[in-house]
């Protein structure tokens, strides 16, 4: 049996797999949450923050450095309140500093 393998896009793969479809949905939701907070996060801080994983009613933000994490930690109560007003059922935001390896 000759089987041809052909490339497919990530979108096509996610549509064919319930697990990948769920991951893609969570990723879009995470980015939407971060975009909803755009007006609450200082402009200079925005490049240091990325949307992270969602785990039930907890959400994770990925930060470039400890200074950004310290500032975002101060903003957490208002960020949580804003997301709840926008309709997201969220009880906590975890902060994770990404350690970048040079090389």
Biotite code that builds the C-alpha atoms (Angstrom):
import biotite.structure as struc

atoms = struc.array([
    struc.Atom([0.000, 0.000, 0.000], chain_id="A", res_id=1, res_name="UNK", atom_name="CA", element="C"),
    struc.Atom([1.471, 3.317, -1.067], chain_id="A", res_id=2, res_name="UNK", atom_name="CA", element="C"),
    struc.Atom([0.571, 6.000, 1.371], chain_id="A", res_id=3, res_name="UNK", atom_name="CA", element="C"),
    struc.Atom([1.254, 9.605, 0.534], chain_id="A", res_id=4, res_name="UNK", atom_name="CA", element="C"),
    struc.Atom([1.926, 11.954, 3.337], chain_id="A", res_id=5, res_name="UNK", atom_name="CA", element="C"),
    struc.Atom([0.977, 15.534, 2.774], chain_id="A", res_id=6, res_name="UNK", atom_name="CA", element="C"),
    struc.Atom([1.434, 18.592, 4.877], chain_id="A", res_id=7, res_name="UNK", atom_name="CA", element="C"),
    struc.Atom([-1.551, 20.080, 6.619], chain_id="A", res_id=8, res_name="UNK", atom_name="CA", element="C"),
    struc.Atom([-1.946, 23.337, 8.472], chain_id="A", res_id=9, res_name="UNK", atom_name="CA", element="C"),
    struc.Atom([-2.241, 23.558, 12.237], chain_id="A", res_id=10, res_name="UNK", atom_name="CA", element="C"),
    struc.Atom([-5.814, 24.725, 11.746], chain_id="A", res_id=11, res_name="UNK", atom_name="CA", element="C"),
    struc.Atom([-6.652, 21.605, 9.736], chain_id="A", res_id=12, res_name="UNK", atom_name="CA", element="C"),
    struc.Atom([-4.992, 19.359, 12.314], chain_id="A", res_id=13, res_name="UNK", atom_name="CA", element="C"),
    struc.Atom([-6.838, 21.018, 15.172], chain_id="A", res_id=14, res_name="UNK", atom_name="CA", element="C"),
    struc.Atom([-10.160, 20.610, 13.410], chain_id="A", res_id=15, res_name="UNK", atom_name="CA", element="C"),
    struc.Atom([-9.499, 16.883, 12.984], chain_id="A", res_id=16, res_name="UNK", atom_name="CA", element="C"),
    struc.Atom([-8.497, 16.310, 16.609], chain_id="A", res_id=17, res_name="UNK", atom_name="CA", element="C"),
    struc.Atom([-10.719, 17.177, 19.578], chain_id="A", res_id=18, res_name="UNK", atom_name="CA", element="C"),
    struc.Atom([-7.671, 17.523, 21.833], chain_id="A", res_id=19, res_name="UNK", atom_name="CA", element="C"),
    struc.Atom([-5.905, 19.923, 19.495], chain_id="A", res_id=20, res_name="UNK", atom_name="CA", element="C"),
    struc.Atom([-9.154, 21.814, 18.927], chain_id="A", res_id=21, res_name="UNK", atom_name="CA", element="C"),
    struc.Atom([-9.509, 22.313, 22.699], chain_id="A", res_id=22, res_name="UNK", atom_name="CA", element="C"),
    struc.Atom([-5.900, 23.509, 23.005], chain_id="A", res_id=23, res_name="UNK", atom_name="CA", element="C"),
    struc.Atom([-6.409, 25.969, 20.154], chain_id="A", res_id=24, res_name="UNK", atom_name="CA", element="C"),
    struc.Atom([-9.599, 27.242, 21.818], chain_id="A", res_id=25, res_name="UNK", atom_name="CA", element="C"),
    struc.Atom([-7.806, 27.734, 25.147], chain_id="A", res_id=26, res_name="UNK", atom_name="CA", element="C"),
    struc.Atom([-4.973, 29.554, 23.409], chain_id="A", res_id=27, res_name="UNK", atom_name="CA", element="C"),
    struc.Atom([-7.395, 31.949, 21.688], chain_id="A", res_id=28, res_name="UNK", atom_name="CA", element="C"),
    struc.Atom([-9.208, 32.525, 24.988], chain_id="A", res_id=29, res_name="UNK", atom_name="CA", element="C"),
    struc.Atom([-5.941, 33.270, 26.782], chain_id="A", res_id=30, res_name="UNK", atom_name="CA", element="C"),
    struc.Atom([-4.925, 35.844, 24.175], chain_id="A", res_id=31, res_name="UNK", atom_name="CA", element="C"),
    struc.Atom([-8.418, 37.388, 24.325], chain_id="A", res_id=32, res_name="UNK", atom_name="CA", element="C"),
    struc.Atom([-8.090, 37.769, 28.101], chain_id="A", res_id=33, res_name="UNK", atom_name="CA", element="C"),
    struc.Atom([-4.755, 39.541, 27.748], chain_id="A", res_id=34, res_name="UNK", atom_name="CA", element="C"),
    struc.Atom([-6.176, 41.810, 25.038], chain_id="A", res_id=35, res_name="UNK", atom_name="CA", element="C"),
    struc.Atom([-9.098, 42.679, 27.323], chain_id="A", res_id=36, res_name="UNK", atom_name="CA", element="C"),
    struc.Atom([-6.587, 43.955, 29.901], chain_id="A", res_id=37, res_name="UNK", atom_name="CA", element="C"),
    struc.Atom([-4.794, 46.199, 27.424], chain_id="A", res_id=38, res_name="UNK", atom_name="CA", element="C"),
    struc.Atom([-6.030, 49.465, 28.945], chain_id="A", res_id=39, res_name="UNK", atom_name="CA", element="C"),
    struc.Atom([-5.097, 48.417, 32.485], chain_id="A", res_id=40, res_name="UNK", atom_name="CA", element="C"),
    struc.Atom([-1.488, 47.454, 31.795], chain_id="A", res_id=41, res_name="UNK", atom_name="CA", element="C"),
    struc.Atom([1.026, 50.296, 31.443], chain_id="A", res_id=42, res_name="UNK", atom_name="CA", element="C"),
    struc.Atom([2.281, 50.671, 27.875], chain_id="A", res_id=43, res_name="UNK", atom_name="CA", element="C"),
    struc.Atom([5.932, 50.110, 28.817], chain_id="A", res_id=44, res_name="UNK", atom_name="CA", element="C"),
    struc.Atom([5.009, 46.838, 30.553], chain_id="A", res_id=45, res_name="UNK", atom_name="CA", element="C"),
    struc.Atom([2.971, 45.262, 27.737], chain_id="A", res_id=46, res_name="UNK", atom_name="CA", element="C"),
    struc.Atom([5.916, 43.810, 25.742], chain_id="A", res_id=47, res_name="UNK", atom_name="CA", element="C"),
    struc.Atom([7.073, 41.924, 28.859], chain_id="A", res_id=48, res_name="UNK", atom_name="CA", element="C"),
    struc.Atom([3.777, 40.005, 29.232], chain_id="A", res_id=49, res_name="UNK", atom_name="CA", element="C"),
    struc.Atom([2.457, 37.041, 27.266], chain_id="A", res_id=50, res_name="UNK", atom_name="CA", element="C"),
    struc.Atom([-0.758, 35.094, 27.608], chain_id="A", res_id=51, res_name="UNK", atom_name="CA", element="C"),
    struc.Atom([-0.177, 31.743, 29.269], chain_id="A", res_id=52, res_name="UNK", atom_name="CA", element="C"),
    struc.Atom([-2.144, 28.567, 29.915], chain_id="A", res_id=53, res_name="UNK", atom_name="CA", element="C"),
    struc.Atom([-5.656, 28.387, 31.333], chain_id="A", res_id=54, res_name="UNK", atom_name="CA", element="C"),
    struc.Atom([-6.392, 25.723, 33.924], chain_id="A", res_id=55, res_name="UNK", atom_name="CA", element="C"),
    struc.Atom([-10.042, 25.793, 34.950], chain_id="A", res_id=56, res_name="UNK", atom_name="CA", element="C"),
    struc.Atom([-10.662, 29.076, 36.766], chain_id="A", res_id=57, res_name="UNK", atom_name="CA", element="C"),
    struc.Atom([-6.944, 29.907, 36.969], chain_id="A", res_id=58, res_name="UNK", atom_name="CA", element="C"),
    struc.Atom([-4.977, 31.711, 34.284], chain_id="A", res_id=59, res_name="UNK", atom_name="CA", element="C"),
    struc.Atom([-1.240, 32.170, 33.930], chain_id="A", res_id=60, res_name="UNK", atom_name="CA", element="C"),
    struc.Atom([0.635, 35.188, 32.630], chain_id="A", res_id=61, res_name="UNK", atom_name="CA", element="C"),
    struc.Atom([4.171, 34.702, 31.351], chain_id="A", res_id=62, res_name="UNK", atom_name="CA", element="C"),
    struc.Atom([6.549, 37.532, 32.177], chain_id="A", res_id=63, res_name="UNK", atom_name="CA", element="C"),
    struc.Atom([9.982, 38.419, 30.853], chain_id="A", res_id=64, res_name="UNK", atom_name="CA", element="C"),
    struc.Atom([11.545, 39.382, 34.172], chain_id="A", res_id=65, res_name="UNK", atom_name="CA", element="C"),
    struc.Atom([11.061, 39.747, 37.916], chain_id="A", res_id=66, res_name="UNK", atom_name="CA", element="C"),
    struc.Atom([10.523, 43.506, 37.722], chain_id="A", res_id=67, res_name="UNK", atom_name="CA", element="C"),
    struc.Atom([7.569, 43.025, 35.375], chain_id="A", res_id=68, res_name="UNK", atom_name="CA", element="C"),
    struc.Atom([6.198, 40.313, 37.675], chain_id="A", res_id=69, res_name="UNK", atom_name="CA", element="C"),
    struc.Atom([6.433, 42.639, 40.688], chain_id="A", res_id=70, res_name="UNK", atom_name="CA", element="C"),
    struc.Atom([4.495, 45.372, 38.894], chain_id="A", res_id=71, res_name="UNK", atom_name="CA", element="C"),
    struc.Atom([1.834, 42.987, 37.560], chain_id="A", res_id=72, res_name="UNK", atom_name="CA", element="C"),
    struc.Atom([1.455, 41.497, 41.045], chain_id="A", res_id=73, res_name="UNK", atom_name="CA", element="C"),
    struc.Atom([0.368, 44.960, 42.228], chain_id="A", res_id=74, res_name="UNK", atom_name="CA", element="C"),
    struc.Atom([-2.221, 45.096, 39.433], chain_id="A", res_id=75, res_name="UNK", atom_name="CA", element="C"),
    struc.Atom([-3.714, 41.631, 40.044], chain_id="A", res_id=76, res_name="UNK", atom_name="CA", element="C"),
    struc.Atom([-6.822, 42.697, 42.010], chain_id="A", res_id=77, res_name="UNK", atom_name="CA", element="C"),
    struc.Atom([-7.893, 45.156, 39.303], chain_id="A", res_id=78, res_name="UNK", atom_name="CA", element="C"),
    struc.Atom([-7.032, 42.728, 36.490], chain_id="A", res_id=79, res_name="UNK", atom_name="CA", element="C"),
    struc.Atom([-9.136, 39.982, 38.084], chain_id="A", res_id=80, res_name="UNK", atom_name="CA", element="C"),
    struc.Atom([-12.060, 42.331, 38.689], chain_id="A", res_id=81, res_name="UNK", atom_name="CA", element="C"),
    struc.Atom([-11.932, 43.591, 35.096], chain_id="A", res_id=82, res_name="UNK", atom_name="CA", element="C"),
    struc.Atom([-11.926, 40.070, 33.646], chain_id="A", res_id=83, res_name="UNK", atom_name="CA", element="C"),
    struc.Atom([-14.884, 39.080, 35.808], chain_id="A", res_id=84, res_name="UNK", atom_name="CA", element="C"),
    struc.Atom([-16.844, 42.140, 34.662], chain_id="A", res_id=85, res_name="UNK", atom_name="CA", element="C"),
    struc.Atom([-16.058, 41.124, 31.067], chain_id="A", res_id=86, res_name="UNK", atom_name="CA", element="C"),
    struc.Atom([-17.614, 37.701, 31.733], chain_id="A", res_id=87, res_name="UNK", atom_name="CA", element="C"),
    struc.Atom([-14.668, 35.413, 32.364], chain_id="A", res_id=88, res_name="UNK", atom_name="CA", element="C"),
    struc.Atom([-15.035, 33.043, 35.308], chain_id="A", res_id=89, res_name="UNK", atom_name="CA", element="C"),
    struc.Atom([-11.610, 33.464, 36.826], chain_id="A", res_id=90, res_name="UNK", atom_name="CA", element="C"),
    struc.Atom([-10.505, 33.171, 40.437], chain_id="A", res_id=91, res_name="UNK", atom_name="CA", element="C"),
    struc.Atom([-6.752, 33.563, 40.159], chain_id="A", res_id=92, res_name="UNK", atom_name="CA", element="C"),
    struc.Atom([-3.953, 34.718, 37.923], chain_id="A", res_id=93, res_name="UNK", atom_name="CA", element="C"),
    struc.Atom([-0.598, 33.000, 38.327], chain_id="A", res_id=94, res_name="UNK", atom_name="CA", element="C"),
    struc.Atom([2.569, 34.781, 37.287], chain_id="A", res_id=95, res_name="UNK", atom_name="CA", element="C"),
    struc.Atom([5.480, 32.885, 35.811], chain_id="A", res_id=96, res_name="UNK", atom_name="CA", element="C"),
    struc.Atom([8.788, 34.499, 34.924], chain_id="A", res_id=97, res_name="UNK", atom_name="CA", element="C"),
    struc.Atom([10.276, 32.991, 31.782], chain_id="A", res_id=98, res_name="UNK", atom_name="CA", element="C"),
    struc.Atom([13.977, 32.364, 32.129], chain_id="A", res_id=99, res_name="UNK", atom_name="CA", element="C"),
    struc.Atom([15.583, 32.980, 28.778], chain_id="A", res_id=100, res_name="UNK", atom_name="CA", element="C"),
    struc.Atom([18.755, 31.153, 28.012], chain_id="A", res_id=101, res_name="UNK", atom_name="CA", element="C"),
    struc.Atom([21.311, 33.015, 25.970], chain_id="A", res_id=102, res_name="UNK", atom_name="CA", element="C"),
    struc.Atom([23.290, 31.191, 23.424], chain_id="A", res_id=103, res_name="UNK", atom_name="CA", element="C"),
])
